[in-house]
Amino acid sequence: MNWINEEIADESKIGFTYCITNTLNNKKYYGKKSYKHKRTRPPLKGYKRKRIDYVDSGWKSYTGSSEELNDDIKSMGKEYFIFEIINNYSTKTQLSYAELELIVIHKCLRKPDQYYNRNILGKYYSGKV
């Protein structure tokens, strides 16, 4: 899978916001993804502090966290979806705020027929918003 604007991907940053568009019905999904995940390992013998490693998050093959979106990708095929990186961010706060801003500006939760988004920052909302 190739991300549109993959050339702006900057793995020295924390993560990026993205938009996934279904080209058959123009339904969209806005989200965020970190470039790396923190992995904690036990301390070395004789030491007390845990060891922390940062490992690749698998962002190049990521398809979003929406169950409905992933079901559509599985049934229709990835070739009918556009994966676009919008912007990179240096801190987790900036990244979370940017995702929230995209969801609110586009009124994603108010338009379930146009967007796959069903929550804000992991807080689930059902019915009317």
N, CA, C and O atoms as CSV, one atom per row, in Angstrom:
chain,resi,resn,atom,element,x,y,z
A,1,MET,N,N,0.844,-1.169,0.000
A,1,MET,CA,C,0.000,0.000,0.000
A,1,MET,C,C,0.892,1.235,0.000
A,1,MET,O,O,1.892,1.284,0.716
A,2,ASN,N,N,0.540,2.202,-0.779
A,2,ASN,CA,C,1.297,3.447,-0.828
A,2,ASN,C,C,0.455,4.596,-0.302
A,2,ASN,O,O,-0.692,4.789,-0.704
A,3,TRP,N,N,1.047,5.342,0.595
A,3,TRP,CA,C,0.394,6.540,1.089
A,3,TRP,C,C,0.652,7.667,0.098
A,3,TRP,O,O,1.774,7.840,-0.377
A,4,ILE,N,N,-0.394,8.433,-0.213
A,4,ILE,CA,C,-0.198,9.656,-0.992
A,4,ILE,C,C,0.531,10.617,-0.054
A,4,ILE,O,O,0.238,10.648,1.141
A,5,ASN,N,N,1.444,11.375,-0.561
A,5,ASN,CA,C,2.268,12.299,0.234
A,5,ASN,C,C,3.223,11.553,1.156
A,5,ASN,O,O,3.653,12.110,2.166
A,6,GLU,N,N,3.567,10.307,0.837
A,6,GLU,CA,C,4.493,9.554,1.688
A,6,GLU,C,C,5.839,10.251,1.767
A,6,GLU,O,O,6.582,10.065,2.731
A,7,GLU,N,N,6.158,11.055,0.757
A,7,GLU,CA,C,7.438,11.772,0.774
A,7,GLU,C,C,7.501,12.798,1.899
A,7,GLU,O,O,8.595,13.207,2.288
A,8,ILE,N,N,6.338,13.232,2.443
A,8,ILE,CA,C,6.379,14.175,3.566
A,8,ILE,C,C,6.461,13.441,4.902
A,8,ILE,O,O,6.597,14.074,5.949
A,9,ALA,N,N,6.379,12.112,4.874
A,9,ALA,CA,C,6.509,11.330,6.111
A,9,ALA,C,C,7.878,11.611,6.720
A,9,ALA,O,O,8.903,11.530,6.042
A,10,ASP,N,N,7.878,11.938,7.996
A,10,ASP,CA,C,9.107,12.287,8.698
A,10,ASP,C,C,9.173,11.469,9.986
A,10,ASP,O,O,8.564,11.832,10.993
A,11,GLU,N,N,9.906,10.376,9.946
A,11,GLU,CA,C,9.941,9.477,11.088
A,11,GLU,C,C,10.712,10.041,12.283
A,11,GLU,O,O,10.779,9.402,13.333
A,12,SER,N,N,11.291,11.227,12.131
A,12,SER,CA,C,11.906,11.887,13.288
A,12,SER,C,C,10.828,12.578,14.126
A,12,SER,O,O,11.088,12.987,15.258
A,13,LYS,N,N,9.634,12.706,13.580
A,13,LYS,CA,C,8.493,13.294,14.295
A,13,LYS,C,C,7.760,12.176,15.047
A,13,LYS,O,O,8.080,10.999,14.885
A,14,ILE,N,N,6.788,12.550,15.860
A,14,ILE,CA,C,6.013,11.582,16.646
A,14,ILE,C,C,5.030,10.812,15.765
A,14,ILE,O,O,4.927,9.589,15.864
A,15,GLY,N,N,4.308,11.532,14.902
A,15,GLY,CA,C,3.299,10.865,14.084
A,15,GLY,C,C,2.675,11.806,13.075
A,15,GLY,O,O,3.162,12.916,12.857
A,16,PHE,N,N,1.584,11.351,12.455
A,16,PHE,CA,C,0.933,12.129,11.411
A,16,PHE,C,C,-0.582,11.948,11.450
A,16,PHE,O,O,-1.092,10.963,11.983
A,17,THR,N,N,-1.284,12.915,10.877
A,17,THR,CA,C,-2.717,12.780,10.664
A,17,THR,C,C,-2.916,12.327,9.232
A,17,THR,O,O,-2.082,12.581,8.363
A,18,TYR,N,N,-4.036,11.652,8.995
A,18,TYR,CA,C,-4.271,11.104,7.664
A,18,TYR,C,C,-5.760,11.095,7.333
A,18,TYR,O,O,-6.616,11.253,8.203
A,19,CYS,N,N,-6.033,10.906,6.056
A,19,CYS,CA,C,-7.394,10.747,5.566
A,19,CYS,C,C,-7.410,9.527,4.654
A,19,CYS,O,O,-6.577,9.404,3.755
A,20,ILE,N,N,-8.362,8.628,4.890
A,20,ILE,CA,C,-8.566,7.483,4.015
A,20,ILE,C,C,-9.905,7.690,3.325
A,20,ILE,O,O,-10.924,7.880,3.988
A,21,THR,N,N,-9.908,7.655,1.994
A,21,THR,CA,C,-11.117,7.909,1.219
A,21,THR,C,C,-11.504,6.680,0.410
A,21,THR,O,O,-10.683,6.097,-0.298
A,22,ASN,N,N,-12.766,6.301,0.530
A,22,ASN,CA,C,-13.335,5.228,-0.273
A,22,ASN,C,C,-13.721,5.852,-1.615
A,22,ASN,O,O,-14.591,6.722,-1.652
A,23,THR,N,N,-13.098,5.429,-2.712
A,23,THR,CA,C,-13.345,6.057,-4.017
A,23,THR,C,C,-14.673,5.625,-4.637
A,23,THR,O,O,-15.138,6.246,-5.593
A,24,LEU,N,N,-15.283,4.578,-4.109
A,24,LEU,CA,C,-16.566,4.123,-4.654
A,24,LEU,C,C,-17.749,4.953,-4.138
A,24,LEU,O,O,-18.686,5.239,-4.883
A,25,ASN,N,N,-17.696,5.335,-2.857
A,25,ASN,CA,C,-18.808,6.117,-2.294
A,25,ASN,C,C,-18.357,7.437,-1.670
A,25,ASN,O,O,-19.170,8.149,-1.081
A,26,ASN,N,N,-17.090,7.768,-1.791
A,26,ASN,CA,C,-16.491,9.017,-1.287
A,26,ASN,C,C,-16.577,9.164,0.234
A,26,ASN,O,O,-16.461,10.277,0.748
A,27,LYS,N,N,-16.775,8.074,0.952
A,27,LYS,CA,C,-16.812,8.105,2.408
A,27,LYS,C,C,-15.376,8.214,2.917
A,27,LYS,O,O,-14.473,7.584,2.365
A,28,LYS,N,N,-15.159,9.018,3.978
A,28,LYS,CA,C,-13.805,9.302,4.461
A,28,LYS,C,C,-13.626,8.909,5.918
A,28,LYS,O,O,-14.586,8.737,6.670
A,29,TYR,N,N,-12.361,8.776,6.283
A,29,TYR,CA,C,-11.995,8.517,7.670
A,29,TYR,C,C,-10.771,9.364,8.010
A,29,TYR,O,O,-9.761,9.299,7.310
A,30,TYR,N,N,-10.853,10.156,9.079
A,30,TYR,CA,C,-9.725,10.964,9.544
A,30,TYR,C,C,-9.151,10.316,10.793
A,30,TYR,O,O,-9.897,9.864,11.662
A,31,GLY,N,N,-7.827,10.268,10.884
A,31,GLY,CA,C,-7.200,9.671,12.045
A,31,GLY,C,C,-5.777,10.136,12.233
A,31,GLY,O,O,-5.282,11.008,11.519
A,32,LYS,N,N,-5.123,9.522,13.226
A,32,LYS,CA,C,-3.722,9.826,13.516
A,32,LYS,C,C,-2.973,8.510,13.671
A,32,LYS,O,O,-3.561,7.482,14.008
A,33,LYS,N,N,-1.679,8.555,13.422
A,33,LYS,CA,C,-0.850,7.355,13.575
A,33,LYS,C,C,0.540,7.773,14.022
A,33,LYS,O,O,1.110,8.733,13.504
A,34,SER,N,N,1.075,7.045,14.985
A,34,SER,CA,C,2.447,7.277,15.444
A,34,SER,C,C,3.407,6.500,14.556
A,34,SER,O,O,3.070,5.427,14.055
A,35,TYR,N,N,4.594,7.043,14.365
A,35,TYR,CA,C,5.616,6.354,13.584
A,35,TYR,C,C,6.245,5.215,14.377
A,35,TYR,O,O,6.609,4.185,13.810
A,36,LYS,N,N,6.374,5.403,15.691
A,36,LYS,CA,C,7.033,4.401,16.530
A,36,LYS,C,C,6.201,4.136,17.785
A,36,LYS,O,O,5.437,4.993,18.230
A,37,HIS,N,N,6.363,2.930,18.350
A,37,HIS,CA,C,5.740,2.550,19.610
A,37,HIS,C,C,6.831,2.320,20.640
A,37,HIS,O,O,7.941,1.898,20.317
A,38,LYS,N,N,6.485,2.607,21.890
A,38,LYS,CA,C,7.430,2.370,22.970
A,38,LYS,C,C,7.294,0.914,23.429
A,38,LYS,O,O,6.188,0.432,23.676
A,39,ARG,N,N,8.426,0.225,23.538
A,39,ARG,CA,C,8.454,-1.150,24.035
A,39,ARG,C,C,9.333,-1.171,25.278
A,39,ARG,O,O,10.488,-0.748,25.242
A,40,THR,N,N,8.772,-1.669,26.378
A,40,THR,CA,C,9.499,-1.722,27.639
A,40,THR,C,C,9.983,-3.144,27.887
A,40,THR,O,O,9.226,-4.107,27.766
A,41,ARG,N,N,11.262,-3.255,28.238
A,41,ARG,CA,C,11.861,-4.549,28.541
A,41,ARG,C,C,12.361,-4.547,29.976
A,41,ARG,O,O,12.614,-3.484,30.542
A,42,PRO,N,N,12.507,-5.724,30.570
A,42,PRO,CA,C,13.001,-5.774,31.953
A,42,PRO,C,C,14.432,-5.232,32.053
A,42,PRO,O,O,15.169,-5.212,31.067
A,43,PRO,N,N,14.808,-4.798,33.248
A,43,PRO,CA,C,16.173,-4.266,33.410
A,43,PRO,C,C,17.235,-5.347,33.239
A,43,PRO,O,O,16.975,-6.538,33.413
A,44,LEU,N,N,18.421,-4.902,32.899
A,44,LEU,CA,C,19.556,-5.822,32.820
A,44,LEU,C,C,19.895,-6.305,34.235
A,44,LEU,O,O,19.559,-5.655,35.225
A,45,LYS,N,N,20.546,-7.422,34.305
A,45,LYS,CA,C,20.904,-8.007,35.597
A,45,LYS,C,C,21.762,-7.013,36.396
A,45,LYS,O,O,22.760,-6.490,35.901
A,46,GLY,N,N,21.344,-6.773,37.636
A,46,GLY,CA,C,22.082,-5.861,38.494
A,46,GLY,C,C,21.599,-4.418,38.413
A,46,GLY,O,O,22.084,-3.564,39.154
A,47,TYR,N,N,20.641,-4.132,37.516
A,47,TYR,CA,C,20.102,-2.777,37.371
A,47,TYR,C,C,18.615,-2.766,37.730
A,47,TYR,O,O,17.957,-3.806,37.718
A,48,LYS,N,N,18.100,-1.585,38.047
A,48,LYS,CA,C,16.694,-1.472,38.452
A,48,LYS,C,C,15.798,-0.875,37.375
A,48,LYS,O,O,14.604,-1.172,37.331
A,49,ARG,N,N,16.352,-0.048,36.518
A,49,ARG,CA,C,15.522,0.639,35.520
A,49,ARG,C,C,15.193,-0.264,34.342
A,49,ARG,O,O,16.044,-0.987,33.822
A,50,LYS,N,N,13.927,-0.197,33.940
A,50,LYS,CA,C,13.503,-0.949,32.759
A,50,LYS,C,C,14.128,-0.319,31.520
A,50,LYS,O,O,14.417,0.877,31.490
A,51,ARG,N,N,14.329,-1.139,30.511
A,51,ARG,CA,C,14.880,-0.642,29.256
A,51,ARG,C,C,13.730,-0.258,28.331
A,51,ARG,O,O,12.723,-0.962,28.262
A,52,ILE,N,N,13.877,0.833,27.638
A,52,ILE,CA,C,12.840,1.315,26.725
A,52,ILE,C,C,13.398,1.368,25.311
A,52,ILE,O,O,14.439,1.975,25.058
A,53,ASP,N,N,12.691,0.726,24.402
A,53,ASP,CA,C,13.049,0.757,22.989
A,53,ASP,C,C,11.886,1.349,22.218
A,53,ASP,O,O,10.732,1.230,22.629
A,54,TYR,N,N,12.192,1.982,21.106
A,54,TYR,CA,C,11.147,2.486,20.216
A,54,TYR,C,C,11.205,1.669,18.935
A,54,TYR,O,O,12.238,1.610,18.269
A,55,VAL,N,N,10.079,1.036,18.596
A,55,VAL,CA,C,10.027,0.157,17.427
A,55,VAL,C,C,9.006,0.694,16.420
A,55,VAL,O,O,8.065,1.401,16.781
A,56,ASP,N,N,9.212,0.346,15.171
A,56,ASP,CA,C,8.327,0.784,14.098
A,56,ASP,C,C,6.884,0.352,14.388
A,56,ASP,O,O,6.645,-0.775,14.821
A,57,SER,N,N,5.934,1.246,14.150
A,57,SER,CA,C,4.530,0.976,14.457
A,57,SER,C,C,3.802,0.240,13.334
A,57,SER,O,O,2.649,-0.158,13.500
A,58,GLY,N,N,4.461,0.060,12.205
A,58,GLY,CA,C,3.794,-0.576,11.065
A,58,GLY,C,C,2.901,0.391,10.317
A,58,GLY,O,O,1.906,-0.013,9.714
A,59,TRP,N,N,3.250,1.659,10.353
A,59,TRP,CA,C,2.393,2.697,9.776
A,59,TRP,C,C,2.220,2.567,8.267
A,59,TRP,O,O,1.197,2.992,7.730
A,60,LYS,N,N,3.186,1.994,7.578
A,60,LYS,CA,C,3.093,1.898,6.116
A,60,LYS,C,C,1.965,0.974,5.663
A,60,LYS,O,O,1.442,1.142,4.562
A,61,SER,N,N,1.587,0.015,6.481
A,61,SER,CA,C,0.506,-0.909,6.110
A,61,SER,C,C,-0.754,-0.679,6.942
A,61,SER,O,O,-1.682,-1.486,6.886
A,62,TYR,N,N,-0.801,0.407,7.711
A,62,TYR,CA,C,-1.928,0.701,8.598
A,62,TYR,C,C,-3.161,1.106,7.801
A,62,TYR,O,O,-3.063,1.853,6.827
A,63,THR,N,N,-4.326,0.609,8.220
A,63,THR,CA,C,-5.570,0.915,7.504
A,63,THR,C,C,-6.617,1.581,8.382
A,63,THR,O,O,-7.792,1.609,8.014
A,64,GLY,N,N,-6.229,2.113,9.522
A,64,GLY,CA,C,-7.175,2.809,10.374
A,64,GLY,C,C,-7.731,1.908,11.466
A,64,GLY,O,O,-7.583,0.687,11.411
A,65,SER,N,N,-8.370,2.518,12.458
A,65,SER,CA,C,-8.889,1.747,13.587
A,65,SER,C,C,-10.399,1.555,13.509
A,65,SER,O,O,-10.987,0.936,14.396
A,66,SER,N,N,-11.032,2.074,12.469
A,66,SER,CA,C,-12.475,1.922,12.316
A,66,SER,C,C,-12.811,0.517,11.816
A,66,SER,O,O,-12.314,0.072,10.782
A,67,GLU,N,N,-13.663,-0.166,12.572
A,67,GLU,CA,C,-14.065,-1.524,12.188
A,67,GLU,C,C,-14.841,-1.503,10.868
A,67,GLU,O,O,-14.641,-2.358,10.005
A,68,GLU,N,N,-15.721,-0.522,10.725
A,68,GLU,CA,C,-16.503,-0.399,9.485
A,68,GLU,C,C,-15.598,-0.151,8.283
A,68,GLU,O,O,-15.797,-0.746,7.224
A,69,LEU,N,N,-14.615,0.715,8.438
A,69,LEU,CA,C,-13.651,1.000,7.373
A,69,LEU,C,C,-12.876,-0.255,6.997
A,69,LEU,O,O,-12.757,-0.580,5.816
A,70,ASN,N,N,-12.351,-0.960,7.989
A,70,ASN,CA,C,-11.568,-2.168,7.719
A,70,ASN,C,C,-12.411,-3.261,7.077
A,70,ASN,O,O,-11.907,-4.020,6.248
A,71,ASP,N,N,-13.695,-3.355,7.449
A,71,ASP,CA,C,-14.591,-4.317,6.797
A,71,ASP,C,C,-14.765,-3.972,5.320
A,71,ASP,O,O,-14.763,-4.858,4.465
A,72,ASP,N,N,-14.916,-2.667,5.020
A,72,ASP,CA,C,-15.051,-2.230,3.627
A,72,ASP,C,C,-13.768,-2.484,2.833
A,72,ASP,O,O,-13.827,-2.911,1.680
A,73,ILE,N,N,-12.616,-2.225,3.443
A,73,ILE,CA,C,-11.341,-2.461,2.765
A,73,ILE,C,C,-11.201,-3.950,2.449
A,73,ILE,O,O,-10.757,-4.327,1.364
A,74,LYS,N,N,-11.584,-4.785,3.408
A,74,LYS,CA,C,-11.488,-6.231,3.218
A,74,LYS,C,C,-12.436,-6.709,2.114
A,74,LYS,O,O,-12.053,-7.536,1.286
A,75,SER,N,N,-13.671,-6.194,2.099
A,75,SER,CA,C,-14.650,-6.675,1.122
A,75,SER,C,C,-14.467,-6.066,-0.273
A,75,SER,O,O,-14.679,-6.749,-1.275
A,76,MET,N,N,-14.078,-4.795,-0.346
A,76,MET,CA,C,-13.953,-4.106,-1.644
A,76,MET,C,C,-12.550,-4.227,-2.236
A,76,MET,O,O,-12.390,-4.317,-3.453
A,77,GLY,N,N,-11.537,-4.229,-1.372
A,77,GLY,CA,C,-10.151,-4.249,-1.828
A,77,GLY,C,C,-9.487,-2.906,-1.618
A,77,GLY,O,O,-10.128,-1.865,-1.763
A,78,LYS,N,N,-8.196,-2.919,-1.274
A,78,LYS,CA,C,-7.443,-1.693,-0.998
A,78,LYS,C,C,-7.335,-0.771,-2.198
A,78,LYS,O,O,-7.143,0.435,-2.042
A,79,GLU,N,N,-7.458,-1.337,-3.407
A,79,GLU,CA,C,-7.302,-0.517,-4.606
A,79,GLU,C,C,-8.400,0.545,-4.746
A,79,GLU,O,O,-8.262,1.470,-5.546
A,80,TYR,N,N,-9.486,0.418,-3.975
A,80,TYR,CA,C,-10.576,1.391,-4.042
A,80,TYR,C,C,-10.488,2.437,-2.935
A,80,TYR,O,O,-11.445,3.176,-2.702
A,81,PHE,N,N,-9.356,2.503,-2.261
A,81,PHE,CA,C,-9.173,3.454,-1.174
A,81,PHE,C,C,-7.922,4.280,-1.398
A,81,PHE,O,O,-6.903,3.774,-1.869
A,82,ILE,N,N,-8.011,5.563,-1.054
A,82,ILE,CA,C,-6.875,6.480,-1.143
A,82,ILE,C,C,-6.394,6.747,0.284
A,82,ILE,O,O,-7.177,7.156,1.141
A,83,PHE,N,N,-5.109,6.515,0.530
A,83,PHE,CA,C,-4.502,6.731,1.839
A,83,PHE,C,C,-3.611,7.964,1.737
A,83,PHE,O,O,-2.604,7.949,1.029
A,84,GLU,N,N,-3.978,9.031,2.443
A,84,GLU,CA,C,-3.284,10.309,2.296
A,84,GLU,C,C,-2.772,10.829,3.636
A,84,GLU,O,O,-3.536,10.959,4.592
A,85,ILE,N,N,-1.477,11.123,3.698
A,85,ILE,CA,C,-0.894,11.763,4.876
A,85,ILE,C,C,-1.188,13.259,4.780
A,85,ILE,O,O,-0.923,13.888,3.755
A,86,ILE,N,N,-1.735,13.817,5.855
A,86,ILE,CA,C,-2.078,15.246,5.843
A,86,ILE,C,C,-0.927,16.088,6.393
A,86,ILE,O,O,-0.493,17.044,5.752
A,87,ASN,N,N,-0.430,15.728,7.594
A,87,ASN,CA,C,0.621,16.534,8.210
A,87,ASN,C,C,1.355,15.727,9.274
A,87,ASN,O,O,0.816,14.750,9.795
A,88,ASN,N,N,2.578,16.130,9.597
A,88,ASN,CA,C,3.398,15.522,10.645
A,88,ASN,C,C,3.365,16.396,11.897
A,88,ASN,O,O,3.162,17.608,11.817
A,89,TYR,N,N,3.569,15.757,13.067
A,89,TYR,CA,C,3.551,16.497,14.329
A,89,TYR,C,C,4.681,16.030,15.233
A,89,TYR,O,O,5.080,14.865,15.200
A,90,SER,N,N,5.191,16.956,16.043
A,90,SER,CA,C,6.362,16.693,16.882
A,90,SER,C,C,6.021,16.175,18.263
A,90,SER,O,O,6.859,15.541,18.905
A,91,THR,N,N,4.801,16.431,18.741
A,91,THR,CA,C,4.419,15.984,20.083
A,91,THR,C,C,3.096,15.228,20.027
A,91,THR,O,O,2.308,15.396,19.096
A,92,LYS,N,N,2.866,14.396,21.035
A,92,LYS,CA,C,1.608,13.651,21.123
A,92,LYS,C,C,0.425,14.602,21.278
A,92,LYS,O,O,-0.653,14.347,20.741
A,93,THR,N,N,0.625,15.693,22.008
A,93,THR,CA,C,-0.439,16.676,22.209
A,93,THR,C,C,-0.848,17.299,20.882
A,93,THR,O,O,-2.038,17.385,20.577
A,94,GLN,N,N,0.124,17.733,20.097
A,94,GLN,CA,C,-0.180,18.317,18.785
A,94,GLN,C,C,-0.894,17.308,17.892
A,94,GLN,O,O,-1.840,17.660,17.186
A,95,LEU,N,N,-0.449,16.072,17.922
A,95,LEU,CA,C,-1.021,15.020,17.090
A,95,LEU,C,C,-2.477,14.761,17.467
A,95,LEU,O,O,-3.340,14.697,16.591
A,96,SER,N,N,-2.753,14.614,18.746
A,96,SER,CA,C,-4.120,14.369,19.206
A,96,SER,C,C,-5.027,15.551,18.909
A,96,SER,O,O,-6.171,15.371,18.492
A,97,TYR,N,N,-4.516,16.766,19.124
A,97,TYR,CA,C,-5.307,17.960,18.856
A,97,TYR,C,C,-5.631,18.082,17.369
A,97,TYR,O,O,-6.751,18.437,17.002
A,98,ALA,N,N,-4.665,17.791,16.524
A,98,ALA,CA,C,-4.870,17.894,15.075
A,98,ALA,C,C,-5.923,16.898,14.601
A,98,ALA,O,O,-6.752,17.227,13.753
A,99,GLU,N,N,-5.895,15.679,15.147
A,99,GLU,CA,C,-6.923,14.697,14.783
A,99,GLU,C,C,-8.298,15.175,15.233
A,99,GLU,O,O,-9.261,15.116,14.469
A,100,LEU,N,N,-8.388,15.646,16.467
A,100,LEU,CA,C,-9.648,16.167,17.000
A,100,LEU,C,C,-10.171,17.308,16.138
A,100,LEU,O,O,-11.359,17.369,15.823
A,101,GLU,N,N,-9.273,18.210,15.762
A,101,GLU,CA,C,-9.639,19.359,14.940
A,101,GLU,C,C,-10.206,18.917,13.585
A,101,GLU,O,O,-11.207,19.471,13.130
A,102,LEU,N,N,-9.591,17.945,12.945
A,102,LEU,CA,C,-10.088,17.442,11.662
A,102,LEU,C,C,-11.491,16.856,11.805
A,102,LEU,O,O,-12.363,17.114,10.976
A,103,ILE,N,N,-11.704,16.069,12.859
A,103,ILE,CA,C,-13.008,15.433,13.068
A,103,ILE,C,C,-14.085,16.476,13.352
A,103,ILE,O,O,-15.212,16.348,12.872
A,104,VAL,N,N,-13.751,17.499,14.122
A,104,VAL,CA,C,-14.729,18.538,14.465
A,104,VAL,C,C,-14.998,19.452,13.268
A,104,VAL,O,O,-16.155,19.750,12.970
A,105,ILE,N,N,-13.954,19.897,12.584
A,105,ILE,CA,C,-14.133,20.803,11.437
A,105,ILE,C,C,-14.999,20.164,10.360
A,105,ILE,O,O,-15.849,20.830,9.769
A,106,HIS,N,N,-14.789,18.884,10.102
A,106,HIS,CA,C,-15.552,18.192,9.055
A,106,HIS,C,C,-16.885,17.644,9.561
A,106,HIS,O,O,-17.659,17.075,8.791
A,107,LYS,N,N,-17.155,17.816,10.869
A,107,LYS,CA,C,-18.399,17.347,11.498
A,107,LYS,C,C,-18.648,15.862,11.223
A,107,LYS,O,O,-19.756,15.450,10.880
A,108,CYS,N,N,-17.596,15.084,11.382
A,108,CYS,CA,C,-17.644,13.658,11.043
A,108,CYS,C,C,-18.698,12.879,11.822
A,108,CYS,O,O,-19.352,11.999,11.261
A,109,LEU,N,N,-18.872,13.188,13.104
A,109,LEU,CA,C,-19.826,12.426,13.906
A,109,LEU,C,C,-21.273,12.776,13.578
A,109,LEU,O,O,-22.181,11.999,13.873
A,110,ARG,N,N,-21.491,13.918,12.982
A,110,ARG,CA,C,-22.845,14.332,12.599
A,110,ARG,C,C,-23.243,13.811,11.221
A,110,ARG,O,O,-24.413,13.889,10.846
A,111,LYS,N,N,-22.294,13.287,10.474
A,111,LYS,CA,C,-22.553,12.828,9.105
A,111,LYS,C,C,-22.090,11.376,8.940
A,111,LYS,O,O,-21.113,11.120,8.236
A,112,PRO,N,N,-22.778,10.422,9.581
A,112,PRO,CA,C,-22.331,9.025,9.521
A,112,PRO,C,C,-22.410,8.405,8.124
A,112,PRO,O,O,-21.774,7.383,7.863
A,113,ASP,N,N,-23.177,9.010,7.238
A,113,ASP,CA,C,-23.258,8.501,5.867
A,113,ASP,C,C,-22.076,8.970,5.020
A,113,ASP,O,O,-21.845,8.428,3.939
A,114,GLN,N,N,-21.313,9.979,5.497
A,114,GLN,CA,C,-20.180,10.519,4.745
A,114,GLN,C,C,-18.825,10.179,5.365
A,114,GLN,O,O,-17.795,10.279,4.699
A,115,TYR,N,N,-18.825,9.773,6.657
A,115,TYR,CA,C,-17.570,9.518,7.367
A,115,TYR,C,C,-17.633,8.209,8.142
A,115,TYR,O,O,-18.688,7.819,8.642
A,116,TYR,N,N,-16.492,7.538,8.233
A,116,TYR,CA,C,-16.372,6.309,8.999
A,116,TYR,C,C,-16.140,6.592,10.483
A,116,TYR,O,O,-16.318,5.694,11.306
A,117,ASN,N,N,-15.752,7.806,10.844
A,117,ASN,CA,C,-15.429,8.144,12.227
A,117,ASN,C,C,-16.658,7.971,13.120
A,117,ASN,O,O,-17.750,8.432,12.789
A,118,ARG,N,N,-16.459,7.293,14.265
A,118,ARG,CA,C,-17.544,7.074,15.225
A,118,ARG,C,C,-17.139,7.487,16.634
A,118,ARG,O,O,-17.929,7.339,17.566
A,119,ASN,N,N,-15.916,8.005,16.809
A,119,ASN,CA,C,-15.476,8.422,18.130
A,119,ASN,C,C,-14.466,9.548,18.032
A,119,ASN,O,O,-13.910,9.833,16.971
A,120,ILE,N,N,-14.246,10.187,19.191
A,120,ILE,CA,C,-13.225,11.230,19.296
A,120,ILE,C,C,-12.244,10.780,20.362
A,120,ILE,O,O,-12.616,10.583,21.518
A,121,LEU,N,N,-10.984,10.619,19.965
A,121,LEU,CA,C,-9.902,10.229,20.873
A,121,LEU,C,C,-10.245,8.981,21.684
A,121,LEU,O,O,-9.913,8.893,22.866
A,122,GLY,N,N,-10.904,8.027,21.053
A,122,GLY,CA,C,-11.207,6.769,21.712
A,122,GLY,C,C,-12.451,6.774,22.572
A,122,GLY,O,O,-12.799,5.740,23.143
A,123,LYS,N,N,-13.132,7.899,22.684
A,123,LYS,CA,C,-14.386,7.975,23.432
A,123,LYS,C,C,-15.510,7.704,22.442
A,123,LYS,O,O,-15.683,8.447,21.476
A,124,TYR,N,N,-16.268,6.653,22.676
A,124,TYR,CA,C,-17.287,6.219,21.729
A,124,TYR,C,C,-18.604,6.943,21.937
A,124,TYR,O,O,-19.056,7.136,23.066
A,125,TYR,N,N,-19.201,7.332,20.844
A,125,TYR,CA,C,-20.484,8.007,20.858
A,125,TYR,C,C,-21.436,7.240,19.955
A,125,TYR,O,O,-21.097,6.930,18.813
A,126,SER,N,N,-22.603,6.937,20.451
A,126,SER,CA,C,-23.594,6.269,19.618
A,126,SER,C,C,-24.802,7.186,19.495
A,126,SER,O,O,-25.068,7.998,20.382
A,127,GLY,N,N,-25.513,7.057,18.417
A,127,GLY,CA,C,-26.685,7.873,18.199
A,127,GLY,C,C,-26.337,9.282,17.817
A,127,GLY,O,O,-25.314,9.529,17.178
A,128,LYS,N,N,-27.198,10.225,18.212
A,128,LYS,CA,C,-27.009,11.629,17.835
A,128,LYS,C,C,-25.935,12.294,18.659
A,128,LYS,O,O,-25.750,11.990,19.838
A,129,VAL,N,N,-25.223,13.215,18.014
A,129,VAL,CA,C,-24.179,13.972,18.710
A,129,VAL,C,C,-24.610,15.407,18.780
A,129,VAL,O,O,-23.888,16.242,19.324
